[in-house]
């Protein structure tokens, strides 16, 4: 018995040679094994073509769209690197010189609603302190609940502290934060 591969008009067929005569696939099955081999071979060829087709489509898509996508990706990466570098510079400036501009830049550009207190600590570069006398802050405008927690960062060089409110360890109502409204630290002493 010999297995022979025959290609005819773009179709591959496998034939089994039994003592001089050929039995091709596609004819009435005389040997059940031939049908199993044919199905497995055709399935393998179809899977191979399918995978090759998907790979070709992926390569063509990347080639056609790649230039603009790569440019966008590079710009986004550069923007993130620039933002990261600026954040490091501002954080260092705040920690060393305690400048008002630095802490305001950090909060305005990096802090967002839903961040944890730990996230804000990392953004500013120091631990916020719990403000226990927070009834004036929590009672105003009906925005806060009695179980919300207020933390303070600072003071900066001008003596201002920056207070943020957290509910369930998530920064809330930050869209109303205005760095111009920093509170002098002397108010809490």
Beta strands, then each sheet from edge to edge (+ up, - down):
strand 1: 2-8
strand 2: 11-18
strand 3: 21-24
strand 4: 129-131
strand 5: 149-154
strand 6: 160-167
strand 7: 170-171
strand 8: 183-184
sheet 1: 1+ 2- 3+
sheet 2: 4+ 5- 6+ 7-
sheet 3: 4+ 5- 6+ 8-
end
